Amino acid sequence: MPAKKPAKKSPAKRAAKRPTAKKTATRPAVATEAHAIMRGTRQSPYKMRLVIDQIRGKDVNEALALLTFSKKHAAKQISKTLKSAVANAEQAARSTNAALDVDALYVKRAVINEGPKLKRFMPAAQGRATPIQKRTSHVEIVVAERSGR
């Protein structure tokens, strides 16, 4: 009776026996990015998106100037959120002991999401009731430091 051949090892087992190169842990460059979220703002997302579309991708100083002189009510809410995001970026840089140039910050991401609707009823003619939806919004802004400045 002939001797049995040993079973072939799977590629995973063979790879496990191979010596691997040592991986050196390199620290990534500190990406200064911060975000701020304002939830439940009492204005419809449609109206707020008109304003936030104007500041997306702009420098923070330019965006704040646009919001300051805008006549829209949404500009005030978005301005508060943008200032909060800048303050969060400063705080994150301070806590990690990293250098941050506030003038190099720009609006990386700016989104308006729909919040919960407040459902109300208004009396109508002949004893009927008409439903009213009071819409709310969530404002989310991410600021980051522009590289190459």
PyMOL commands that place a pseudoatom at each C-alpha (Angstrom):
pseudoatom trace, name=CA, resn=MET, resi=1, chain=A, elem=C, hetatm=0, pos=[0.000, 0.000, 0.000]
pseudoatom trace, name=CA, resn=PRO, resi=2, chain=A, elem=C, hetatm=0, pos=[1.544, 3.334, -1.082]
pseudoatom trace, name=CA, resn=ALA, resi=3, chain=A, elem=C, hetatm=0, pos=[1.975, 6.181, 1.459]
pseudoatom trace, name=CA, resn=LYS, resi=4, chain=A, elem=C, hetatm=0, pos=[-0.565, 8.983, 1.284]
pseudoatom trace, name=CA, resn=LYS, resi=5, chain=A, elem=C, hetatm=0, pos=[0.613, 12.336, -0.016]
pseudoatom trace, name=CA, resn=PRO, resi=6, chain=A, elem=C, hetatm=0, pos=[0.179, 15.228, 2.415]
pseudoatom trace, name=CA, resn=ALA, resi=7, chain=A, elem=C, hetatm=0, pos=[-2.683, 17.540, 1.471]
pseudoatom trace, name=CA, resn=LYS, resi=8, chain=A, elem=C, hetatm=0, pos=[-1.711, 20.785, -0.249]
pseudoatom trace, name=CA, resn=LYS, resi=9, chain=A, elem=C, hetatm=0, pos=[-1.846, 23.826, 1.964]
pseudoatom trace, name=CA, resn=SER, resi=10, chain=A, elem=C, hetatm=0, pos=[-4.262, 26.585, 1.067]
pseudoatom trace, name=CA, resn=PRO, resi=11, chain=A, elem=C, hetatm=0, pos=[-2.814, 29.857, -0.286]
pseudoatom trace, name=CA, resn=ALA, resi=12, chain=A, elem=C, hetatm=0, pos=[-3.847, 31.630, 2.924]
pseudoatom trace, name=CA, resn=LYS, resi=13, chain=A, elem=C, hetatm=0, pos=[-1.792, 29.232, 5.070]
pseudoatom trace, name=CA, resn=ARG, resi=14, chain=A, elem=C, hetatm=0, pos=[1.193, 29.543, 2.751]
pseudoatom trace, name=CA, resn=ALA, resi=15, chain=A, elem=C, hetatm=0, pos=[0.980, 33.330, 2.882]
pseudoatom trace, name=CA, resn=ALA, resi=16, chain=A, elem=C, hetatm=0, pos=[0.845, 33.202, 6.667]
pseudoatom trace, name=CA, resn=LYS, resi=17, chain=A, elem=C, hetatm=0, pos=[4.249, 31.479, 6.795]
pseudoatom trace, name=CA, resn=ARG, resi=18, chain=A, elem=C, hetatm=0, pos=[5.937, 34.038, 4.543]
pseudoatom trace, name=CA, resn=PRO, resi=19, chain=A, elem=C, hetatm=0, pos=[7.946, 36.694, 6.339]
pseudoatom trace, name=CA, resn=THR, resi=20, chain=A, elem=C, hetatm=0, pos=[6.225, 40.067, 6.155]
pseudoatom trace, name=CA, resn=ALA, resi=21, chain=A, elem=C, hetatm=0, pos=[7.868, 43.445, 5.933]
pseudoatom trace, name=CA, resn=LYS, resi=22, chain=A, elem=C, hetatm=0, pos=[7.601, 45.458, 9.090]
pseudoatom trace, name=CA, resn=LYS, resi=23, chain=A, elem=C, hetatm=0, pos=[5.112, 48.248, 8.820]
pseudoatom trace, name=CA, resn=THR, resi=24, chain=A, elem=C, hetatm=0, pos=[6.233, 51.495, 10.310]
pseudoatom trace, name=CA, resn=ALA, resi=25, chain=A, elem=C, hetatm=0, pos=[3.547, 53.539, 11.924]
pseudoatom trace, name=CA, resn=THR, resi=26, chain=A, elem=C, hetatm=0, pos=[3.507, 56.924, 10.250]
pseudoatom trace, name=CA, resn=ARG, resi=27, chain=A, elem=C, hetatm=0, pos=[1.377, 59.650, 11.618]
pseudoatom trace, name=CA, resn=PRO, resi=28, chain=A, elem=C, hetatm=0, pos=[-0.855, 61.315, 9.058]
pseudoatom trace, name=CA, resn=ALA, resi=29, chain=A, elem=C, hetatm=0, pos=[-0.678, 65.046, 8.761]
pseudoatom trace, name=CA, resn=VAL, resi=30, chain=A, elem=C, hetatm=0, pos=[-3.226, 66.675, 11.009]
pseudoatom trace, name=CA, resn=ALA, resi=31, chain=A, elem=C, hetatm=0, pos=[-6.183, 67.472, 8.803]
pseudoatom trace, name=CA, resn=THR, resi=32, chain=A, elem=C, hetatm=0, pos=[-7.878, 70.422, 10.408]
pseudoatom trace, name=CA, resn=GLU, resi=33, chain=A, elem=C, hetatm=0, pos=[-11.533, 69.805, 9.797]
pseudoatom trace, name=CA, resn=ALA, resi=34, chain=A, elem=C, hetatm=0, pos=[-14.420, 70.635, 12.064]
pseudoatom trace, name=CA, resn=HIS, resi=35, chain=A, elem=C, hetatm=0, pos=[-18.166, 70.543, 11.811]
pseudoatom trace, name=CA, resn=ALA, resi=36, chain=A, elem=C, hetatm=0, pos=[-21.180, 72.063, 13.496]
pseudoatom trace, name=CA, resn=ILE, resi=37, chain=A, elem=C, hetatm=0, pos=[-24.824, 71.026, 13.399]
pseudoatom trace, name=CA, resn=MET, resi=38, chain=A, elem=C, hetatm=0, pos=[-27.876, 73.082, 14.300]
pseudoatom trace, name=CA, resn=ARG, resi=39, chain=A, elem=C, hetatm=0, pos=[-30.993, 70.972, 14.634]
pseudoatom trace, name=CA, resn=GLY, resi=40, chain=A, elem=C, hetatm=0, pos=[-34.627, 71.981, 14.578]
pseudoatom trace, name=CA, resn=THR, resi=41, chain=A, elem=C, hetatm=0, pos=[-34.290, 75.398, 12.995]
pseudoatom trace, name=CA, resn=ARG, resi=42, chain=A, elem=C, hetatm=0, pos=[-37.812, 76.754, 12.478]
pseudoatom trace, name=CA, resn=GLN, resi=43, chain=A, elem=C, hetatm=0, pos=[-37.619, 77.444, 8.769]
pseudoatom trace, name=CA, resn=SER, resi=44, chain=A, elem=C, hetatm=0, pos=[-38.343, 75.282, 5.764]
pseudoatom trace, name=CA, resn=PRO, resi=45, chain=A, elem=C, hetatm=0, pos=[-35.376, 73.501, 4.171]
pseudoatom trace, name=CA, resn=TYR, resi=46, chain=A, elem=C, hetatm=0, pos=[-36.278, 74.903, 0.744]
pseudoatom trace, name=CA, resn=LYS, resi=47, chain=A, elem=C, hetatm=0, pos=[-35.827, 78.496, 1.935]
pseudoatom trace, name=CA, resn=MET, resi=48, chain=A, elem=C, hetatm=0, pos=[-32.609, 77.678, 3.795]
pseudoatom trace, name=CA, resn=ARG, resi=49, chain=A, elem=C, hetatm=0, pos=[-31.064, 75.884, 0.809]
pseudoatom trace, name=CA, resn=LEU, resi=50, chain=A, elem=C, hetatm=0, pos=[-31.347, 79.097, -1.225]
pseudoatom trace, name=CA, resn=VAL, resi=51, chain=A, elem=C, hetatm=0, pos=[-28.929, 80.752, 1.188]
pseudoatom trace, name=CA, resn=ILE, resi=52, chain=A, elem=C, hetatm=0, pos=[-26.553, 77.846, 1.852]
pseudoatom trace, name=CA, resn=ASP, resi=53, chain=A, elem=C, hetatm=0, pos=[-25.987, 77.297, -1.864]
pseudoatom trace, name=CA, resn=GLN, resi=54, chain=A, elem=C, hetatm=0, pos=[-24.340, 80.745, -1.970]
pseudoatom trace, name=CA, resn=ILE, resi=55, chain=A, elem=C, hetatm=0, pos=[-21.619, 79.927, 0.588]
pseudoatom trace, name=CA, resn=ARG, resi=56, chain=A, elem=C, hetatm=0, pos=[-20.697, 76.341, -0.321]
pseudoatom trace, name=CA, resn=GLY, resi=57, chain=A, elem=C, hetatm=0, pos=[-16.987, 76.135, -1.243]
pseudoatom trace, name=CA, resn=LYS, resi=58, chain=A, elem=C, hetatm=0, pos=[-16.194, 79.737, -0.303]
pseudoatom trace, name=CA, resn=ASP, resi=59, chain=A, elem=C, hetatm=0, pos=[-13.641, 80.965, 2.238]
pseudoatom trace, name=CA, resn=VAL, resi=60, chain=A, elem=C, hetatm=0, pos=[-15.075, 81.399, 5.724]
pseudoatom trace, name=CA, resn=ASN, resi=61, chain=A, elem=C, hetatm=0, pos=[-14.501, 85.170, 5.808]
pseudoatom trace, name=CA, resn=GLU, resi=62, chain=A, elem=C, hetatm=0, pos=[-16.198, 85.620, 2.436]
pseudoatom trace, name=CA, resn=ALA, resi=63, chain=A, elem=C, hetatm=0, pos=[-19.099, 83.381, 3.486]
pseudoatom trace, name=CA, resn=LEU, resi=64, chain=A, elem=C, hetatm=0, pos=[-19.626, 85.305, 6.735]
pseudoatom trace, name=CA, resn=ALA, resi=65, chain=A, elem=C, hetatm=0, pos=[-19.620, 88.598, 4.805]
pseudoatom trace, name=CA, resn=LEU, resi=66, chain=A, elem=C, hetatm=0, pos=[-22.264, 87.238, 2.409]
pseudoatom trace, name=CA, resn=LEU, resi=67, chain=A, elem=C, hetatm=0, pos=[-24.426, 86.030, 5.287]
pseudoatom trace, name=CA, resn=THR, resi=68, chain=A, elem=C, hetatm=0, pos=[-24.097, 89.283, 7.218]
pseudoatom trace, name=CA, resn=PHE, resi=69, chain=A, elem=C, hetatm=0, pos=[-25.535, 91.356, 4.377]
pseudoatom trace, name=CA, resn=SER, resi=70, chain=A, elem=C, hetatm=0, pos=[-28.173, 88.868, 3.247]
pseudoatom trace, name=CA, resn=LYS, resi=71, chain=A, elem=C, hetatm=0, pos=[-31.810, 89.861, 3.787]
pseudoatom trace, name=CA, resn=LYS, resi=72, chain=A, elem=C, hetatm=0, pos=[-32.956, 86.264, 4.272]
pseudoatom trace, name=CA, resn=HIS, resi=73, chain=A, elem=C, hetatm=0, pos=[-33.910, 85.054, 7.756]
pseudoatom trace, name=CA, resn=ALA, resi=74, chain=A, elem=C, hetatm=0, pos=[-32.016, 81.801, 7.122]
pseudoatom trace, name=CA, resn=ALA, resi=75, chain=A, elem=C, hetatm=0, pos=[-28.734, 83.733, 6.837]
pseudoatom trace, name=CA, resn=LYS, resi=76, chain=A, elem=C, hetatm=0, pos=[-28.723, 84.465, 10.565]
pseudoatom trace, name=CA, resn=GLN, resi=77, chain=A, elem=C, hetatm=0, pos=[-29.156, 80.781, 11.489]
pseudoatom trace, name=CA, resn=ILE, resi=78, chain=A, elem=C, hetatm=0, pos=[-26.533, 79.617, 8.993]
pseudoatom trace, name=CA, resn=SER, resi=79, chain=A, elem=C, hetatm=0, pos=[-24.130, 82.315, 10.198]
pseudoatom trace, name=CA, resn=LYS, resi=80, chain=A, elem=C, hetatm=0, pos=[-24.412, 81.040, 13.770]
pseudoatom trace, name=CA, resn=THR, resi=81, chain=A, elem=C, hetatm=0, pos=[-23.661, 77.501, 12.637]
pseudoatom trace, name=CA, resn=LEU, resi=82, chain=A, elem=C, hetatm=0, pos=[-20.682, 78.628, 10.539]
pseudoatom trace, name=CA, resn=LYS, resi=83, chain=A, elem=C, hetatm=0, pos=[-19.206, 80.577, 13.465]
pseudoatom trace, name=CA, resn=SER, resi=84, chain=A, elem=C, hetatm=0, pos=[-19.655, 77.502, 15.652]
pseudoatom trace, name=CA, resn=ALA, resi=85, chain=A, elem=C, hetatm=0, pos=[-17.818, 75.323, 13.105]
pseudoatom trace, name=CA, resn=VAL, resi=86, chain=A, elem=C, hetatm=0, pos=[-14.909, 77.801, 13.035]
pseudoatom trace, name=CA, resn=ALA, resi=87, chain=A, elem=C, hetatm=0, pos=[-14.788, 77.840, 16.840]
pseudoatom trace, name=CA, resn=ASN, resi=88, chain=A, elem=C, hetatm=0, pos=[-14.808, 74.016, 16.848]
pseudoatom trace, name=CA, resn=ALA, resi=89, chain=A, elem=C, hetatm=0, pos=[-11.861, 74.006, 14.418]
pseudoatom trace, name=CA, resn=GLU, resi=90, chain=A, elem=C, hetatm=0, pos=[-9.939, 76.403, 16.665]
pseudoatom trace, name=CA, resn=GLN, resi=91, chain=A, elem=C, hetatm=0, pos=[-10.708, 74.276, 19.722]
pseudoatom trace, name=CA, resn=ALA, resi=92, chain=A, elem=C, hetatm=0, pos=[-9.616, 71.070, 17.982]
pseudoatom trace, name=CA, resn=ALA, resi=93, chain=A, elem=C, hetatm=0, pos=[-6.350, 72.689, 16.869]
pseudoatom trace, name=CA, resn=ARG, resi=94, chain=A, elem=C, hetatm=0, pos=[-5.733, 74.013, 20.373]
pseudoatom trace, name=CA, resn=SER, resi=95, chain=A, elem=C, hetatm=0, pos=[-6.346, 70.622, 21.986]
pseudoatom trace, name=CA, resn=THR, resi=96, chain=A, elem=C, hetatm=0, pos=[-4.001, 68.807, 19.559]
pseudoatom trace, name=CA, resn=ASN, resi=97, chain=A, elem=C, hetatm=0, pos=[-1.423, 71.608, 19.769]
pseudoatom trace, name=CA, resn=ALA, resi=98, chain=A, elem=C, hetatm=0, pos=[-1.558, 72.089, 15.985]
pseudoatom trace, name=CA, resn=ALA, resi=99, chain=A, elem=C, hetatm=0, pos=[-1.198, 75.314, 14.070]
pseudoatom trace, name=CA, resn=LEU, resi=100, chain=A, elem=C, hetatm=0, pos=[-4.368, 76.644, 12.479]
pseudoatom trace, name=CA, resn=ASP, resi=101, chain=A, elem=C, hetatm=0, pos=[-4.761, 79.614, 10.174]
pseudoatom trace, name=CA, resn=VAL, resi=102, chain=A, elem=C, hetatm=0, pos=[-8.386, 80.708, 10.503]
pseudoatom trace, name=CA, resn=ASP, resi=103, chain=A, elem=C, hetatm=0, pos=[-8.094, 82.756, 7.307]
pseudoatom trace, name=CA, resn=ALA, resi=104, chain=A, elem=C, hetatm=0, pos=[-7.279, 79.550, 5.374]
pseudoatom trace, name=CA, resn=LEU, resi=105, chain=A, elem=C, hetatm=0, pos=[-10.535, 77.848, 6.403]
pseudoatom trace, name=CA, resn=TYR, resi=106, chain=A, elem=C, hetatm=0, pos=[-13.204, 77.259, 3.788]
pseudoatom trace, name=CA, resn=VAL, resi=107, chain=A, elem=C, hetatm=0, pos=[-16.693, 75.740, 3.740]
pseudoatom trace, name=CA, resn=LYS, resi=108, chain=A, elem=C, hetatm=0, pos=[-15.992, 72.168, 2.695]
pseudoatom trace, name=CA, resn=ARG, resi=109, chain=A, elem=C, hetatm=0, pos=[-19.519, 70.807, 3.101]
pseudoatom trace, name=CA, resn=ALA, resi=110, chain=A, elem=C, hetatm=0, pos=[-22.773, 72.613, 3.765]
pseudoatom trace, name=CA, resn=VAL, resi=111, chain=A, elem=C, hetatm=0, pos=[-26.034, 70.678, 3.881]
pseudoatom trace, name=CA, resn=ILE, resi=112, chain=A, elem=C, hetatm=0, pos=[-29.598, 71.436, 4.883]
pseudoatom trace, name=CA, resn=ASN, resi=113, chain=A, elem=C, hetatm=0, pos=[-31.605, 68.373, 5.891]
pseudoatom trace, name=CA, resn=GLU, resi=114, chain=A, elem=C, hetatm=0, pos=[-35.280, 68.215, 6.697]
pseudoatom trace, name=CA, resn=GLY, resi=115, chain=A, elem=C, hetatm=0, pos=[-36.206, 68.065, 10.361]
pseudoatom trace, name=CA, resn=PRO, resi=116, chain=A, elem=C, hetatm=0, pos=[-39.429, 66.899, 11.978]
pseudoatom trace, name=CA, resn=LYS, resi=117, chain=A, elem=C, hetatm=0, pos=[-42.587, 68.708, 10.889]
pseudoatom trace, name=CA, resn=LEU, resi=118, chain=A, elem=C, hetatm=0, pos=[-44.856, 70.359, 13.421]
pseudoatom trace, name=CA, resn=LYS, resi=119, chain=A, elem=C, hetatm=0, pos=[-48.374, 69.330, 12.397]
pseudoatom trace, name=CA, resn=ARG, resi=120, chain=A, elem=C, hetatm=0, pos=[-51.158, 71.792, 13.167]
pseudoatom trace, name=CA, resn=PHE, resi=121, chain=A, elem=C, hetatm=0, pos=[-54.730, 72.378, 12.042]
pseudoatom trace, name=CA, resn=MET, resi=122, chain=A, elem=C, hetatm=0, pos=[-56.403, 75.602, 11.035]
pseudoatom trace, name=CA, resn=PRO, resi=123, chain=A, elem=C, hetatm=0, pos=[-60.148, 76.077, 11.070]
pseudoatom trace, name=CA, resn=ALA, resi=124, chain=A, elem=C, hetatm=0, pos=[-61.676, 76.351, 7.623]
pseudoatom trace, name=CA, resn=ALA, resi=125, chain=A, elem=C, hetatm=0, pos=[-65.086, 77.106, 6.193]
pseudoatom trace, name=CA, resn=GLN, resi=126, chain=A, elem=C, hetatm=0, pos=[-68.147, 75.003, 7.048]
pseudoatom trace, name=CA, resn=GLY, resi=127, chain=A, elem=C, hetatm=0, pos=[-66.630, 73.389, 10.135]
pseudoatom trace, name=CA, resn=ARG, resi=128, chain=A, elem=C, hetatm=0, pos=[-63.708, 71.807, 8.353]
pseudoatom trace, name=CA, resn=ALA, resi=129, chain=A, elem=C, hetatm=0, pos=[-60.091, 71.769, 9.481]
pseudoatom trace, name=CA, resn=THR, resi=130, chain=A, elem=C, hetatm=0, pos=[-57.152, 72.352, 7.140]
pseudoatom trace, name=CA, resn=PRO, resi=131, chain=A, elem=C, hetatm=0, pos=[-53.839, 70.679, 8.014]
pseudoatom trace, name=CA, resn=ILE, resi=132, chain=A, elem=C, hetatm=0, pos=[-50.747, 72.880, 8.265]
pseudoatom trace, name=CA, resn=GLN, resi=133, chain=A, elem=C, hetatm=0, pos=[-47.182, 71.575, 8.324]
pseudoatom trace, name=CA, resn=LYS, resi=134, chain=A, elem=C, hetatm=0, pos=[-44.619, 73.816, 9.980]
pseudoatom trace, name=CA, resn=ARG, resi=135, chain=A, elem=C, hetatm=0, pos=[-41.323, 72.597, 8.586]
pseudoatom trace, name=CA, resn=THR, resi=136, chain=A, elem=C, hetatm=0, pos=[-37.989, 72.522, 10.412]
pseudoatom trace, name=CA, resn=SER, resi=137, chain=A, elem=C, hetatm=0, pos=[-34.426, 72.101, 9.178]
pseudoatom trace, name=CA, resn=HIS, resi=138, chain=A, elem=C, hetatm=0, pos=[-31.098, 70.681, 10.285]
pseudoatom trace, name=CA, resn=VAL, resi=139, chain=A, elem=C, hetatm=0, pos=[-28.065, 72.759, 9.245]
pseudoatom trace, name=CA, resn=GLU, resi=140, chain=A, elem=C, hetatm=0, pos=[-24.735, 70.921, 8.925]
pseudoatom trace, name=CA, resn=ILE, resi=141, chain=A, elem=C, hetatm=0, pos=[-21.523, 72.753, 8.040]
pseudoatom trace, name=CA, resn=VAL, resi=142, chain=A, elem=C, hetatm=0, pos=[-18.007, 71.308, 7.731]
pseudoatom trace, name=CA, resn=VAL, resi=143, chain=A, elem=C, hetatm=0, pos=[-15.019, 73.641, 7.502]
pseudoatom trace, name=CA, resn=ALA, resi=144, chain=A, elem=C, hetatm=0, pos=[-11.495, 72.588, 6.563]
pseudoatom trace, name=CA, resn=GLU, resi=145, chain=A, elem=C, hetatm=0, pos=[-8.137, 74.245, 6.071]
pseudoatom trace, name=CA, resn=ARG, resi=146, chain=A, elem=C, hetatm=0, pos=[-7.273, 74.901, 2.454]
pseudoatom trace, name=CA, resn=SER, resi=147, chain=A, elem=C, hetatm=0, pos=[-3.942, 73.310, 1.582]
pseudoatom trace, name=CA, resn=GLY, resi=148, chain=A, elem=C, hetatm=0, pos=[-1.244, 75.095, -0.397]
pseudoatom trace, name=CA, resn=ARG, resi=149, chain=A, elem=C, hetatm=0, pos=[-1.740, 78.476, 1.180]
for i in range(1, 149): cmd.bond("trace and resi %d" % i, "trace and resi %d" % (i + 1))
show_as sticks, trace
zoom trace
